[in-house]
Amino acid sequence: MTIPVPGLAPEVPLSLPVPVERTLPNGLRVLLTRRPGVPLAEVRLSIPAAHTDLAAADLLASTLFSGTETASMTEIARRLQGVGGALGAGADPDRIAVSGNSLATGLPELLETLGDILKAAEYPEAPFEVERSRTIDGLSVAEQQPDFQVSRVLDARLWGDHPYGHQQPTAAEVAAVERQAVLALHASRVHPAGARLVIVGDIDTDATAAAVEKALGDWNGAGEPRAMEPLPGFESGPMILVDRPGSVQSAIRVAYPAVARTHPDNAAQHLTNLVFGGYFTSRLVMNLRETKGYGYSPRSRVDHSPAGSVQLAAVDVATEVTAPALAEVRAELRGMAENPPSEEELGLARRYALGSIKLATATQAGVANYISVLAAADLPLSWLAEHSERLREVTPADVQRVAAERLDPDRAVTVVLGDGGEIRGPLAELGEIAAP
């Protein structure tokens, strides 16, 4: 017996909560959102970190919870576990980010713990040395991996001396960081001016605002945040070949210009990327994976960062099909303008985009992430609903126009990592080659 597949359910309008915004006297911007249903609270703190020493910032983030003047790392962990909570931190060229969650009833205790750490982190010598060694080991391994290597070369090629041109510290840079440098970085940059705290969960916003004021109202620090300058202009040029002798695979990366979230073409760009390579039934995947069998996971994405935006296509293939795979990537880029999507093809991408937004905002964590990301671009959460409406209005002609303007492979930056002795000749038939 054959059971027919049911049709797609009618589309449900996007429903978003409305954050309540406060600013503490010390400059900390606070966005509080009530999202009941699960008795938890999600916390996201973003501290500006433009032009910090990236290796020191990385170690600061990884050792931030190792102890304060009054509490050891074990005692901090015990306090958080007592309220079903956890906190972690990370760093990138733009920010030092702290994220975590707890039971909603334990949120005041989590905030008190966070406040103690922000105001009095000590970075004790013993855990600092352990974490530095662990970070060095991790980077030493990562630096041997093709994806890490090609990403580092691509960043440097795209952005040069801009901080985005060096987005991961080297193992040697981390090894050179002493504890005093991390303490100095904390003193100069971990302060509330320009920082942003997002809390989403089963909370009372007034009570939570009072808890934030109590825990973080006296958090201060010397210095002012330094703004990240915009990304430099996008310049194409010869294909960059990174020689990795003996490699059995090649990593192909093709970057091309993108517009910011606030640009009128952003919705069309979103759908253009999906049709090209942004989800499983995209043209790039159907061609390189399903038809040619060149690679398992060809993909494309648009990266929006505070300093600018870029699109990136990526595919990892066997050495012997490196040049044919790159030729197909370029053909698909051109094909987006030469062969615009049908209404059906565009409709599938649109439904995927709208559904992805709904899935991403279905949880407290997802809402917290979106509020934090959008706030970094000075956009409210309601922008998502506006963006969803703009996605519904995009036509095949819009996709064709955006593709013609921005998906020209002759304007792209291409980096290929692989066995140069095997792939240089075939790649040379596609265009000029240069060393990193």
C-alpha beads as a LAMMPS data file, in Angstrom:
LAMMPS data file: protein, C-alpha beads

436 atoms
435 bonds

1 atom types
1 bond types

-500.0 500.0 xlo xhi
-500.0 500.0 ylo yhi
-500.0 500.0 zlo zhi

Masses

1 110.0

Atoms # bond

1 1 1 0.000 0.000 0.000
2 1 1 1.288 3.430 -0.926
3 1 1 0.723 6.215 1.572
4 1 1 0.763 9.644 -0.059
5 1 1 3.034 12.295 1.388
6 1 1 0.910 15.018 2.978
7 1 1 1.159 18.527 1.623
8 1 1 3.001 21.289 3.400
9 1 1 1.113 22.927 6.229
10 1 1 -0.059 26.511 5.781
11 1 1 2.559 29.066 6.708
12 1 1 2.224 30.486 10.205
13 1 1 3.134 34.162 10.708
14 1 1 6.322 34.830 12.650
15 1 1 5.592 35.722 16.267
16 1 1 8.319 37.533 18.185
17 1 1 8.490 38.849 21.746
18 1 1 9.279 42.497 22.394
19 1 1 12.455 43.147 24.413
20 1 1 12.459 45.731 27.188
21 1 1 15.568 47.892 27.048
22 1 1 17.338 49.608 29.927
23 1 1 20.721 51.312 30.206
24 1 1 22.520 51.307 33.543
25 1 1 24.305 54.461 34.741
26 1 1 27.643 52.732 34.071
27 1 1 26.746 52.443 30.368
28 1 1 25.734 48.771 30.226
29 1 1 22.909 48.290 27.728
30 1 1 20.412 45.675 28.927
31 1 1 17.767 43.961 26.765
32 1 1 15.264 41.829 28.698
33 1 1 12.737 39.542 27.020
34 1 1 10.046 37.489 28.681
35 1 1 9.689 34.125 26.929
36 1 1 7.753 31.700 29.165
37 1 1 7.181 28.022 28.483
38 1 1 10.421 26.609 29.876
39 1 1 11.578 27.655 33.387
40 1 1 15.003 28.785 32.182
41 1 1 16.813 32.032 31.452
42 1 1 19.418 32.574 28.726
43 1 1 22.172 35.166 29.196
44 1 1 24.374 36.760 26.513
45 1 1 26.967 39.430 27.315
46 1 1 28.983 41.114 24.575
47 1 1 31.970 43.316 25.455
48 1 1 33.650 45.330 22.656
49 1 1 37.153 44.029 21.952
50 1 1 38.231 45.642 18.681
51 1 1 42.007 45.931 18.340
52 1 1 42.849 43.806 21.354
53 1 1 45.696 41.324 21.251
54 1 1 43.848 38.291 19.887
55 1 1 45.989 35.716 21.692
56 1 1 45.556 37.502 25.023
57 1 1 41.806 37.878 24.425
58 1 1 41.528 34.173 23.652
59 1 1 43.257 33.268 26.911
60 1 1 41.218 35.818 28.845
61 1 1 38.008 34.194 27.626
62 1 1 39.163 30.657 28.362
63 1 1 40.395 31.491 31.899
64 1 1 37.784 34.090 32.869
65 1 1 36.042 31.704 35.277
66 1 1 39.201 30.297 36.880
67 1 1 38.904 32.306 40.083
68 1 1 38.293 35.664 41.762
69 1 1 39.591 37.369 44.880
70 1 1 37.030 35.479 46.972
71 1 1 36.136 32.311 45.010
72 1 1 38.120 29.518 43.397
73 1 1 37.248 27.939 40.063
74 1 1 35.625 25.047 41.947
75 1 1 33.567 27.400 44.098
76 1 1 32.396 29.322 41.025
77 1 1 31.339 26.068 39.371
78 1 1 29.515 25.007 42.539
79 1 1 27.588 28.293 42.685
80 1 1 26.478 27.924 39.073
81 1 1 25.594 24.250 39.379
82 1 1 23.507 25.060 42.432
83 1 1 21.090 27.033 40.246
84 1 1 21.234 24.679 37.270
85 1 1 23.489 27.156 35.525
86 1 1 26.567 27.375 33.350
87 1 1 28.688 30.159 31.884
88 1 1 31.277 30.151 29.116
89 1 1 33.231 32.738 27.167
90 1 1 34.895 33.231 23.811
91 1 1 36.673 35.956 21.870
92 1 1 36.910 37.131 18.271
93 1 1 38.224 40.311 16.625
94 1 1 35.038 42.203 17.565
95 1 1 34.156 41.139 21.072
96 1 1 34.590 39.105 24.195
97 1 1 31.355 37.150 24.564
98 1 1 29.944 35.473 27.660
99 1 1 26.977 33.139 27.338
100 1 1 25.119 30.833 29.656
101 1 1 21.835 29.886 31.233
102 1 1 20.238 28.833 34.479
103 1 1 16.926 27.993 36.022
104 1 1 14.818 31.140 35.945
105 1 1 14.652 31.125 39.740
106 1 1 18.454 30.975 39.858
107 1 1 19.055 33.907 37.526
108 1 1 19.861 36.397 40.340
109 1 1 22.579 34.046 41.633
110 1 1 23.997 33.562 38.130
111 1 1 24.100 37.347 37.667
112 1 1 25.799 37.815 41.040
113 1 1 28.407 35.228 40.069
114 1 1 28.939 36.885 36.698
115 1 1 29.280 40.274 38.364
116 1 1 31.902 38.976 40.790
117 1 1 33.915 37.565 37.886
118 1 1 33.710 40.709 35.756
119 1 1 34.757 42.896 38.680
120 1 1 37.389 40.723 40.336
121 1 1 38.701 37.955 38.067
122 1 1 42.179 36.942 39.228
123 1 1 43.348 34.503 36.519
124 1 1 45.284 32.356 39.028
125 1 1 48.667 31.157 37.836
126 1 1 48.059 27.391 37.975
127 1 1 44.818 27.218 35.939
128 1 1 46.184 29.884 33.596
129 1 1 49.216 27.742 32.781
130 1 1 47.027 24.672 32.247
131 1 1 44.682 26.527 29.911
132 1 1 47.513 28.138 27.970
133 1 1 49.090 24.711 27.401
134 1 1 45.738 23.269 26.351
135 1 1 45.150 26.154 23.926
136 1 1 48.631 25.788 22.438
137 1 1 48.055 22.063 21.926
138 1 1 44.686 22.688 20.296
139 1 1 46.051 25.315 17.932
140 1 1 49.072 23.166 17.081
141 1 1 46.690 20.438 15.923
142 1 1 44.328 22.865 14.159
143 1 1 47.192 24.489 12.268
144 1 1 47.793 21.171 10.503
145 1 1 44.194 20.898 9.282
146 1 1 43.330 21.972 5.709
147 1 1 40.219 23.961 6.652
148 1 1 42.131 25.975 9.252
149 1 1 45.026 26.583 6.871
150 1 1 42.910 27.701 3.926
151 1 1 40.728 29.929 6.131
152 1 1 43.790 31.688 7.511
153 1 1 45.135 32.374 4.008
154 1 1 41.722 33.512 2.757
155 1 1 41.255 35.956 5.652
156 1 1 44.688 37.452 5.042
157 1 1 44.048 37.723 1.301
158 1 1 40.637 39.345 1.746
159 1 1 41.323 41.802 4.536
160 1 1 45.085 42.346 4.742
161 1 1 46.080 44.448 7.761
162 1 1 42.497 44.849 8.988
163 1 1 41.896 42.862 12.228
164 1 1 39.640 40.499 10.265
165 1 1 42.735 39.505 8.296
166 1 1 43.992 37.604 11.348
167 1 1 41.041 35.992 13.117
168 1 1 42.815 33.144 14.910
169 1 1 45.959 33.465 17.034
170 1 1 48.847 31.144 16.302
171 1 1 50.165 28.640 18.815
172 1 1 53.354 30.715 19.050
173 1 1 51.379 33.893 19.789
174 1 1 49.484 32.174 22.596
175 1 1 52.714 30.756 24.022
176 1 1 54.089 34.296 24.298
177 1 1 51.163 35.589 26.413
178 1 1 51.882 35.925 30.125
179 1 1 49.312 36.116 32.906
180 1 1 50.060 39.803 33.495
181 1 1 49.062 40.592 29.906
182 1 1 45.647 39.002 30.483
183 1 1 45.194 40.892 33.754
184 1 1 46.084 44.123 31.960
185 1 1 43.648 43.342 29.143
186 1 1 40.868 42.689 31.641
187 1 1 41.570 45.975 33.403
188 1 1 41.598 47.983 30.179
189 1 1 38.815 46.361 28.155
190 1 1 36.416 44.382 30.368
191 1 1 34.164 47.258 31.329
192 1 1 30.497 48.147 30.762
193 1 1 30.951 51.081 28.377
194 1 1 29.637 49.811 25.050
195 1 1 28.803 46.379 26.487
196 1 1 25.433 44.719 25.937
197 1 1 23.587 42.209 28.135
198 1 1 20.724 40.129 26.718
199 1 1 18.477 38.009 28.938
200 1 1 15.634 35.889 27.566
201 1 1 13.482 33.462 29.498
202 1 1 10.678 32.847 31.923
203 1 1 11.394 36.102 33.728
204 1 1 9.684 39.145 35.145
205 1 1 11.433 42.007 33.366
206 1 1 11.139 44.471 36.255
207 1 1 12.504 41.992 38.796
208 1 1 15.275 40.982 36.394
209 1 1 16.205 44.615 35.774
210 1 1 16.561 45.056 39.533
211 1 1 18.724 41.912 39.750
212 1 1 20.962 43.186 36.940
213 1 1 21.309 46.562 38.670
214 1 1 22.216 44.856 41.945
215 1 1 24.786 42.511 40.379
216 1 1 26.333 44.763 37.726
217 1 1 25.469 48.326 38.693
218 1 1 28.892 48.850 40.287
219 1 1 30.821 47.162 37.459
220 1 1 33.196 49.730 36.052
221 1 1 36.564 49.905 34.383
222 1 1 39.070 52.268 32.856
223 1 1 39.096 53.057 29.160
224 1 1 36.575 53.393 26.362
225 1 1 35.637 50.859 23.676
226 1 1 37.445 51.249 20.373
227 1 1 35.276 50.958 17.289
228 1 1 36.080 48.457 14.564
229 1 1 36.696 50.210 11.264
230 1 1 34.769 49.034 8.170
231 1 1 36.267 46.314 6.016
232 1 1 38.469 47.471 3.132
233 1 1 37.213 47.359 -0.430
234 1 1 36.869 43.961 -2.058
235 1 1 39.682 43.374 -4.564
236 1 1 39.863 40.353 -6.842
237 1 1 43.111 39.090 -8.316
238 1 1 44.966 35.915 -9.255
239 1 1 43.890 32.627 -7.746
240 1 1 45.930 31.844 -4.614
241 1 1 47.406 28.342 -4.487
242 1 1 48.492 27.064 -1.074
243 1 1 50.783 24.097 -1.610
244 1 1 50.186 21.146 0.712
245 1 1 52.421 18.389 -0.674
246 1 1 50.950 14.918 -0.550
247 1 1 47.422 16.097 0.192
248 1 1 44.788 13.738 -1.210
249 1 1 42.127 16.449 -1.139
250 1 1 41.915 20.086 -2.139
251 1 1 40.072 22.809 -0.242
252 1 1 38.470 25.348 -2.581
253 1 1 37.221 28.667 -1.213
254 1 1 35.619 31.355 -3.369
255 1 1 34.669 34.659 -1.720
256 1 1 32.642 37.394 -3.348
257 1 1 31.041 40.700 -2.302
258 1 1 27.948 40.890 -0.111
259 1 1 25.714 43.655 1.212
260 1 1 24.839 44.333 4.845
261 1 1 21.596 43.317 6.526
262 1 1 20.350 46.887 6.217
263 1 1 20.829 47.051 2.434
264 1 1 17.656 46.966 0.288
265 1 1 19.051 43.944 -1.597
266 1 1 19.697 41.846 1.499
267 1 1 16.530 39.742 1.189
268 1 1 17.255 39.002 -2.470
269 1 1 20.863 38.223 -1.540
270 1 1 19.634 35.799 1.148
271 1 1 17.555 33.833 -1.348
272 1 1 20.183 34.064 -4.091
273 1 1 22.685 32.420 -1.763
274 1 1 20.226 29.659 -0.856
275 1 1 19.432 28.862 -4.490
276 1 1 23.129 28.870 -5.361
277 1 1 24.566 26.808 -2.492
278 1 1 22.948 27.614 0.830
279 1 1 20.960 24.431 1.469
280 1 1 20.841 20.788 0.463
281 1 1 18.803 21.075 -2.744
282 1 1 20.747 24.105 -3.976
283 1 1 22.332 24.156 -7.415
284 1 1 25.886 23.801 -6.104
285 1 1 25.030 20.728 -4.035
286 1 1 22.982 19.088 -6.779
287 1 1 25.787 19.629 -9.294
288 1 1 28.979 18.890 -7.358
289 1 1 27.620 16.242 -4.991
290 1 1 24.661 14.553 -6.643
291 1 1 25.538 14.816 -10.351
292 1 1 29.345 14.957 -10.499
293 1 1 30.190 13.272 -7.198
294 1 1 33.093 15.684 -6.672
295 1 1 32.490 16.534 -3.025
296 1 1 30.326 15.501 -0.105
297 1 1 29.365 18.905 1.283
298 1 1 29.703 21.858 -1.111
299 1 1 28.164 24.891 0.532
300 1 1 27.717 28.629 0.405
301 1 1 26.908 31.195 3.065
302 1 1 26.681 34.923 3.708
303 1 1 28.667 36.175 6.703
304 1 1 27.448 39.396 8.321
305 1 1 29.922 40.948 10.758
306 1 1 29.962 44.351 12.464
307 1 1 32.643 45.576 10.053
308 1 1 31.071 44.272 6.842
309 1 1 29.671 41.321 4.917
310 1 1 31.018 38.681 2.542
311 1 1 29.727 35.602 0.715
312 1 1 31.737 32.396 0.660
313 1 1 31.474 29.187 -1.351
314 1 1 33.419 26.192 -0.054
315 1 1 34.000 22.688 -1.357
316 1 1 36.516 19.984 -0.484
317 1 1 37.280 17.552 -3.301
318 1 1 39.697 14.809 -4.328
319 1 1 42.967 16.099 -5.788
320 1 1 42.290 14.789 -9.291
321 1 1 39.024 16.739 -9.674
322 1 1 40.207 20.045 -8.187
323 1 1 40.213 22.029 -11.429
324 1 1 36.936 20.554 -12.756
325 1 1 35.248 21.282 -9.413
326 1 1 36.419 24.903 -9.420
327 1 1 35.232 25.253 -13.015
328 1 1 31.787 24.017 -11.942
329 1 1 31.668 26.451 -9.005
330 1 1 32.388 29.302 -11.404
331 1 1 29.825 28.015 -13.888
332 1 1 27.155 27.879 -11.192
333 1 1 27.994 31.429 -10.109
334 1 1 27.554 32.656 -13.683
335 1 1 24.466 30.509 -14.093
336 1 1 22.630 32.371 -11.351
337 1 1 22.460 35.409 -13.640
338 1 1 22.203 33.530 -16.936
339 1 1 19.525 31.099 -15.727
340 1 1 17.425 32.744 -13.014
341 1 1 15.400 30.486 -10.726
342 1 1 11.881 29.486 -11.615
343 1 1 9.040 30.483 -9.325
344 1 1 9.078 26.939 -7.942
345 1 1 12.833 26.908 -7.261
346 1 1 12.673 30.317 -5.629
347 1 1 9.588 29.326 -3.656
348 1 1 11.362 26.330 -2.129
349 1 1 14.307 28.501 -1.086
350 1 1 11.947 31.112 0.331
351 1 1 10.064 28.530 2.387
352 1 1 13.369 27.174 3.692
353 1 1 14.511 30.689 4.671
354 1 1 11.263 31.536 6.440
355 1 1 11.158 28.170 8.188
356 1 1 14.764 28.509 9.336
357 1 1 13.984 31.841 10.978
358 1 1 11.007 30.322 12.796
359 1 1 13.036 27.335 13.970
360 1 1 15.857 29.587 15.171
361 1 1 13.436 31.696 17.221
362 1 1 11.466 28.765 18.643
363 1 1 13.656 28.511 21.746
364 1 1 14.804 30.936 24.396
365 1 1 18.416 30.359 23.343
366 1 1 17.602 31.106 19.715
367 1 1 15.823 34.338 20.576
368 1 1 18.719 35.400 22.810
369 1 1 21.213 34.706 20.036
370 1 1 19.238 36.691 17.483
371 1 1 18.735 39.666 19.807
372 1 1 22.468 39.762 20.516
373 1 1 23.520 39.430 16.869
374 1 1 21.040 42.013 15.611
375 1 1 21.827 44.457 18.407
376 1 1 25.464 44.406 17.279
377 1 1 24.195 45.839 13.984
378 1 1 21.899 48.321 15.798
379 1 1 18.842 46.379 14.665
380 1 1 15.858 45.396 16.838
381 1 1 14.470 41.869 17.015
382 1 1 11.462 43.102 15.016
383 1 1 13.821 43.387 12.036
384 1 1 13.380 39.624 11.619
385 1 1 9.676 40.063 10.914
386 1 1 10.429 42.858 8.457
387 1 1 13.078 40.715 6.774
388 1 1 10.595 37.847 6.512
389 1 1 8.154 40.115 4.700
390 1 1 10.878 41.255 2.320
391 1 1 11.763 37.619 1.611
392 1 1 8.166 37.050 0.509
393 1 1 8.451 39.888 -2.006
394 1 1 11.639 38.744 -3.785
395 1 1 11.097 37.767 -7.430
396 1 1 13.204 35.674 -9.834
397 1 1 14.140 38.938 -11.548
398 1 1 15.492 40.273 -8.233
399 1 1 17.643 37.177 -7.819
400 1 1 18.923 37.479 -11.377
401 1 1 19.841 41.138 -10.877
402 1 1 21.634 40.543 -7.564
403 1 1 23.487 37.560 -9.028
404 1 1 24.608 39.595 -12.037
405 1 1 25.878 42.365 -9.768
406 1 1 27.638 40.276 -7.115
407 1 1 28.159 36.657 -8.169
408 1 1 30.544 37.336 -11.026
409 1 1 33.445 34.858 -10.545
410 1 1 35.793 37.350 -12.208
411 1 1 35.258 39.615 -9.189
412 1 1 35.776 36.837 -6.647
413 1 1 38.763 35.979 -4.494
414 1 1 39.722 32.326 -4.904
415 1 1 42.028 30.311 -2.654
416 1 1 42.820 26.647 -3.287
417 1 1 44.808 24.490 -0.868
418 1 1 46.145 21.173 -2.105
419 1 1 49.071 19.289 -3.606
420 1 1 50.588 21.951 -5.837
421 1 1 52.550 19.464 -7.885
422 1 1 49.335 17.729 -8.915
423 1 1 46.878 20.603 -9.289
424 1 1 48.904 23.612 -10.451
425 1 1 48.841 22.653 -14.136
426 1 1 45.090 22.004 -14.417
427 1 1 44.292 25.105 -12.346
428 1 1 46.512 27.267 -14.566
429 1 1 44.126 26.544 -17.425
430 1 1 41.433 28.382 -15.452
431 1 1 43.446 31.536 -14.817
432 1 1 46.503 33.170 -13.309
433 1 1 47.930 31.630 -10.122
434 1 1 49.836 33.352 -7.323
435 1 1 51.439 32.233 -4.069
436 1 1 49.981 33.303 -0.685

Bonds

1 1 1 2
2 1 2 3
3 1 3 4
4 1 4 5
5 1 5 6
6 1 6 7
7 1 7 8
8 1 8 9
9 1 9 10
10 1 10 11
11 1 11 12
12 1 12 13
13 1 13 14
14 1 14 15
15 1 15 16
16 1 16 17
17 1 17 18
18 1 18 19
19 1 19 20
20 1 20 21
21 1 21 22
22 1 22 23
23 1 23 24
24 1 24 25
25 1 25 26
26 1 26 27
27 1 27 28
28 1 28 29
29 1 29 30
30 1 30 31
31 1 31 32
32 1 32 33
33 1 33 34
34 1 34 35
35 1 35 36
36 1 36 37
37 1 37 38
38 1 38 39
39 1 39 40
40 1 40 41
41 1 41 42
42 1 42 43
43 1 43 44
44 1 44 45
45 1 45 46
46 1 46 47
47 1 47 48
48 1 48 49
49 1 49 50
50 1 50 51
51 1 51 52
52 1 52 53
53 1 53 54
54 1 54 55
55 1 55 56
56 1 56 57
57 1 57 58
58 1 58 59
59 1 59 60
60 1 60 61
61 1 61 62
62 1 62 63
63 1 63 64
64 1 64 65
65 1 65 66
66 1 66 67
67 1 67 68
68 1 68 69
69 1 69 70
70 1 70 71
71 1 71 72
72 1 72 73
73 1 73 74
74 1 74 75
75 1 75 76
76 1 76 77
77 1 77 78
78 1 78 79
79 1 79 80
80 1 80 81
81 1 81 82
82 1 82 83
83 1 83 84
84 1 84 85
85 1 85 86
86 1 86 87
87 1 87 88
88 1 88 89
89 1 89 90
90 1 90 91
91 1 91 92
92 1 92 93
93 1 93 94
94 1 94 95
95 1 95 96
96 1 96 97
97 1 97 98
98 1 98 99
99 1 99 100
100 1 100 101
101 1 101 102
102 1 102 103
103 1 103 104
104 1 104 105
105 1 105 106
106 1 106 107
107 1 107 108
108 1 108 109
109 1 109 110
110 1 110 111
111 1 111 112
112 1 112 113
113 1 113 114
114 1 114 115
115 1 115 116
116 1 116 117
117 1 117 118
118 1 118 119
119 1 119 120
120 1 120 121
121 1 121 122
122 1 122 123
123 1 123 124
124 1 124 125
125 1 125 126
126 1 126 127
127 1 127 128
128 1 128 129
129 1 129 130
130 1 130 131
131 1 131 132
132 1 132 133
133 1 133 134
134 1 134 135
135 1 135 136
136 1 136 137
137 1 137 138
138 1 138 139
139 1 139 140
140 1 140 141
141 1 141 142
142 1 142 143
143 1 143 144
144 1 144 145
145 1 145 146
146 1 146 147
147 1 147 148
148 1 148 149
149 1 149 150
150 1 150 151
151 1 151 152
152 1 152 153
153 1 153 154
154 1 154 155
155 1 155 156
156 1 156 157
157 1 157 158
158 1 158 159
159 1 159 160
160 1 160 161
161 1 161 162
162 1 162 163
163 1 163 164
164 1 164 165
165 1 165 166
166 1 166 167
167 1 167 168
168 1 168 169
169 1 169 170
170 1 170 171
171 1 171 172
172 1 172 173
173 1 173 174
174 1 174 175
175 1 175 176
176 1 176 177
177 1 177 178
178 1 178 179
179 1 179 180
180 1 180 181
181 1 181 182
182 1 182 183
183 1 183 184
184 1 184 185
185 1 185 186
186 1 186 187
187 1 187 188
188 1 188 189
189 1 189 190
190 1 190 191
191 1 191 192
192 1 192 193
193 1 193 194
194 1 194 195
195 1 195 196
196 1 196 197
197 1 197 198
198 1 198 199
199 1 199 200
200 1 200 201
201 1 201 202
202 1 202 203
203 1 203 204
204 1 204 205
205 1 205 206
206 1 206 207
207 1 207 208
208 1 208 209
209 1 209 210
210 1 210 211
211 1 211 212
212 1 212 213
213 1 213 214
214 1 214 215
215 1 215 216
216 1 216 217
217 1 217 218
218 1 218 219
219 1 219 220
220 1 220 221
221 1 221 222
222 1 222 223
223 1 223 224
224 1 224 225
225 1 225 226
226 1 226 227
227 1 227 228
228 1 228 229
229 1 229 230
230 1 230 231
231 1 231 232
232 1 232 233
233 1 233 234
234 1 234 235
235 1 235 236
236 1 236 237
237 1 237 238
238 1 238 239
239 1 239 240
240 1 240 241
241 1 241 242
242 1 242 243
243 1 243 244
244 1 244 245
245 1 245 246
246 1 246 247
247 1 247 248
248 1 248 249
249 1 249 250
250 1 250 251
251 1 251 252
252 1 252 253
253 1 253 254
254 1 254 255
255 1 255 256
256 1 256 257
257 1 257 258
258 1 258 259
259 1 259 260
260 1 260 261
261 1 261 262
262 1 262 263
263 1 263 264
264 1 264 265
265 1 265 266
266 1 266 267
267 1 267 268
268 1 268 269
269 1 269 270
270 1 270 271
271 1 271 272
272 1 272 273
273 1 273 274
274 1 274 275
275 1 275 276
276 1 276 277
277 1 277 278
278 1 278 279
279 1 279 280
280 1 280 281
281 1 281 282
282 1 282 283
283 1 283 284
284 1 284 285
285 1 285 286
286 1 286 287
287 1 287 288
288 1 288 289
289 1 289 290
290 1 290 291
291 1 291 292
292 1 292 293
293 1 293 294
294 1 294 295
295 1 295 296
296 1 296 297
297 1 297 298
298 1 298 299
299 1 299 300
300 1 300 301
301 1 301 302
302 1 302 303
303 1 303 304
304 1 304 305
305 1 305 306
306 1 306 307
307 1 307 308
308 1 308 309
309 1 309 310
310 1 310 311
311 1 311 312
312 1 312 313
313 1 313 314
314 1 314 315
315 1 315 316
316 1 316 317
317 1 317 318
318 1 318 319
319 1 319 320
320 1 320 321
321 1 321 322
322 1 322 323
323 1 323 324
324 1 324 325
325 1 325 326
326 1 326 327
327 1 327 328
328 1 328 329
329 1 329 330
330 1 330 331
331 1 331 332
332 1 332 333
333 1 333 334
334 1 334 335
335 1 335 336
336 1 336 337
337 1 337 338
338 1 338 339
339 1 339 340
340 1 340 341
341 1 341 342
342 1 342 343
343 1 343 344
344 1 344 345
345 1 345 346
346 1 346 347
347 1 347 348
348 1 348 349
349 1 349 350
350 1 350 351
351 1 351 352
352 1 352 353
353 1 353 354
354 1 354 355
355 1 355 356
356 1 356 357
357 1 357 358
358 1 358 359
359 1 359 360
360 1 360 361
361 1 361 362
362 1 362 363
363 1 363 364
364 1 364 365
365 1 365 366
366 1 366 367
367 1 367 368
368 1 368 369
369 1 369 370
370 1 370 371
371 1 371 372
372 1 372 373
373 1 373 374
374 1 374 375
375 1 375 376
376 1 376 377
377 1 377 378
378 1 378 379
379 1 379 380
380 1 380 381
381 1 381 382
382 1 382 383
383 1 383 384
384 1 384 385
385 1 385 386
386 1 386 387
387 1 387 388
388 1 388 389
389 1 389 390
390 1 390 391
391 1 391 392
392 1 392 393
393 1 393 394
394 1 394 395
395 1 395 396
396 1 396 397
397 1 397 398
398 1 398 399
399 1 399 400
400 1 400 401
401 1 401 402
402 1 402 403
403 1 403 404
404 1 404 405
405 1 405 406
406 1 406 407
407 1 407 408
408 1 408 409
409 1 409 410
410 1 410 411
411 1 411 412
412 1 412 413
413 1 413 414
414 1 414 415
415 1 415 416
416 1 416 417
417 1 417 418
418 1 418 419
419 1 419 420
420 1 420 421
421 1 421 422
422 1 422 423
423 1 423 424
424 1 424 425
425 1 425 426
426 1 426 427
427 1 427 428
428 1 428 429
429 1 429 430
430 1 430 431
431 1 431 432
432 1 432 433
433 1 433 434
434 1 434 435
435 1 435 436
